[in-house]
């Protein structure tokens, strides 16, 4: 199937570029370039994953692809244009609510199953993913209600959604496809490190951006660079 190789290559590029972006100096050239590669490879990964899931009758992969596309898309929109919300944000919100509702419903189905799983996915993971999705939707509603996001909260929204999308990609590869790794390194604790690291980095950046003076120092010392409406890189104070 033509989509499968595209899906695999996009996933590998997304994971590598995502880790480079998250560790690179924020606003520096390496961060900007790797971030752009991460965004577009993740969008391809999510789209092809959802299509393959639909073809194979795997609703979990369809919702996972939709969630990843939503997270990366809204993270990009957060820093790409002005702070006002538009129709595309309402569409994204509806996608998040739909995916979150279906995932939580799947979690209850798994909880009531003999093995506590649904298509091999534990109910705990389904509840976790569904809760995160609904919290993201609530964040969208809050941002629309208050008329946009500014300053540190805008950067925090961008970072946590990118980090969580990286977690989805890394977890699906290192844990979901563990069989592709050589047997000597096919050890759960070892593969869990790169799979769960994005969550650790997510918490780190949330604390650093929201609860320290890092953002204010970055704004004063040198502007944070984001992607402008035209797709060109531009400075954002």
C-alpha positions in Angstrom: 0.0 0.0 0.0 1.4 3.3 -1.1 0.4 5.2 2.1 2.2 2.9 4.4 5.8 3.8 3.3 4.8 7.5 3.4 3.4 7.0 6.9 6.6 5.3 8.1 9.0 7.8 6.6 7.0 10.7 7.9 6.9 9.2 11.4 10.7 8.7 11.5 11.3 12.3 10.3 8.8 13.7 12.8 10.4 11.9 15.8 13.9 13.0 14.9 13.0 16.6 14.0 10.7 16.8 17.0 13.4 15.9 19.5 15.8 18.3 17.8 13.2 21.1 18.1 12.4 20.5 21.7 16.0 20.5 22.8 17.2 23.3 20.5 17.4 26.9 21.8 13.9 28.3 21.4 13.8 30.9 18.6 17.2 29.9 17.2 17.6 28.8 13.6 17.9 25.1 14.5 14.7 25.3 16.4 12.8 27.1 13.7 14.0 24.8 10.9 13.5 21.5 12.8 10.1 22.8 14.0 8.9 23.4 10.5 10.0 19.9 9.4 8.3 18.5 12.5 5.0 20.2 11.8 4.7 19.1 8.2 5.9 15.6 8.8 3.5 15.2 11.7 0.6 16.4 9.6 1.5 13.8 6.9 1.9 11.2 9.6 -1.5 11.9 11.2 -3.3 12.1 7.9 -1.9 8.9 6.5 -2.4 7.1 9.9 -6.1 8.1 10.0 -6.6 7.0 6.3 -4.9 3.7 6.9 -7.0 3.2 10.1 -10.2 3.8 8.1 -9.1 1.4 5.4 -8.2 -1.3 7.8 -11.2 -0.8 10.1 -9.2 0.5 13.0 -11.1 3.3 14.7 -8.4 3.8 17.3 -5.9 4.8 14.6 -8.5 7.0 13.0 -9.1 9.0 16.2 -5.4 8.9 17.0 -4.6 10.4 13.6 -7.3 13.0 14.0 -6.1 14.0 17.5 -2.5 14.3 16.3 -3.5 16.5 13.3 -5.6 18.6 15.6 -2.8 19.1 18.2 -0.2 20.0 15.6 -2.5 22.2 13.6 -3.7 24.2 16.5 -0.2 24.5 17.9 0.9 26.0 14.6 -2.1 28.3 14.4 -1.3 29.6 17.9 1.9 31.2 16.8 1.3 31.6 13.0 -1.3 34.3 13.0 -3.0 37.0 15.1 -4.6 36.2 18.4 -8.2 36.4 17.1 -10.1 33.1 16.6 -11.7 32.2 13.3 -14.0 29.5 11.8 -11.1 27.1 11.5 -10.7 27.2 15.3 -14.4 26.2 15.8 -13.9 23.3 13.3 -10.8 22.2 15.3 -12.8 22.4 18.5 -15.5 20.2 17.2 -12.9 17.7 16.0 -11.4 17.6 19.5 -14.8 17.2 21.2 -15.7 14.3 18.9 -12.4 12.5 19.3 -12.4 13.0 23.0 -15.9 11.7 23.4 -15.3 8.7 21.2 -12.0 7.9 23.1 -13.7 8.2 26.5 -16.5 5.9 25.3 -13.9 3.4 24.1 -12.3 3.6 27.5 -15.6 2.6 29.2 -16.0 -0.2 26.7 -12.5 -1.5 27.5 -13.1 -1.1 31.2 -16.1 -3.4 31.0 -14.3 -6.0 28.9 -12.8 -9.2 30.4 -9.2 -8.1 29.8 -9.7 -4.4 30.4 -8.6 -3.6 26.9 -10.1 -2.6 23.5 -8.2 -3.8 20.4 -5.2 -4.3 22.7 -5.3 -0.8 24.2 -5.7 -0.7 28.0 -8.6 1.3 29.4 -6.3 3.5 31.4 -4.5 4.8 28.2 -7.9 5.4 26.5 -9.1 7.4 29.5 -5.8 9.3 29.6 -5.9 10.2 25.9 -9.6 11.1 26.0 -9.1 13.3 29.1 -6.2 15.2 27.5 -8.3 15.7 24.3 -11.2 17.1 26.3 -8.9 19.4 28.3 -7.5 20.7 25.0 -11.0 21.4 23.8 -11.8 23.2 27.1 -8.6 25.3 26.5 -9.9 26.2 23.1 -13.2 27.3 24.5 -11.5 29.3 27.2 -9.2 31.0 24.6 -12.2 31.9 22.5 -14.2 33.2 25.4 -11.4 35.6 26.6 -10.7 36.7 23.1 -7.3 35.1 22.4 -4.1 34.2 24.0 -1.1 36.5 24.8 2.4 36.3 26.1 3.5 33.2 28.0 0.1 31.5 27.8 0.3 31.6 24.0 3.8 30.1 24.0 2.7 27.5 26.6 -0.2 26.4 24.4 2.1 26.0 21.4 4.7 24.0 23.4 2.4 21.6 25.2 0.5 20.6 22.1 3.7 20.1 20.1 5.2 18.0 22.9 2.1 15.9 23.3 1.9 15.3 19.6 5.6 14.1 19.8 4.6 11.8 22.6 1.9 10.2 20.5 4.4 9.7 17.6 7.2 8.5 19.8 5.0 6.2 21.9 3.4 4.6 18.8 6.9 3.9 17.4 9.0 2.8 20.4 6.2 0.9 22.2 3.6 0.3 19.6 6.1 -1.0 17.1 8.6 -2.6 19.5 8.9 -5.7 17.4 10.9 -3.8 14.7 13.8 -3.3 17.2 16.6 -5.9 17.5 15.9 -8.3 20.3 18.8 -7.2 22.5 17.4 -3.8 22.9 13.7 -4.8 22.8 13.4 -4.1 26.5 10.4 -2.2 27.8 12.2 0.1 30.3 14.7 1.0 27.6 12.2 1.7 24.9 9.9 3.6 27.3 12.6 6.3 27.8 12.3 7.9 24.4 8.6 7.1 24.3 7.8 8.9 27.6 10.4 11.6 27.4 8.1 14.1 25.5 5.8 14.0 28.5 8.6 14.9 30.9 9.7 17.7 28.5 6.1 18.9 28.3 5.9 19.3 32.1 9.3 21.0 32.2 8.4 23.6 29.6 5.0 24.3 31.2 6.7 25.0 34.5 9.4 27.0 32.9 7.1 29.2 30.7 4.3 29.7 33.1 5.9 29.7 36.5 9.3 31.3 36.0 10.5 34.5 34.4 12.0 32.6 31.4 9.4 34.0 28.9 9.9 37.6 30.1 13.7 37.3 29.9 13.5 35.8 26.3 11.1 38.6 25.3 13.5 41.3 26.7 16.7 39.8 25.4 15.6 38.7 22.0 12.2 38.2 20.4 10.7 34.7 20.1 10.6 33.7 16.5 7.4 32.2 15.1 5.9 31.4 11.7 4.0 34.3 10.2 0.7 34.2 8.2 2.6 34.0 4.9 4.6 31.0 6.1 7.7 33.2 6.5 9.6 33.3 9.8 9.1 36.5 11.7 9.8 37.9 15.1 7.1 37.8 17.8 7.7 39.9 20.9 
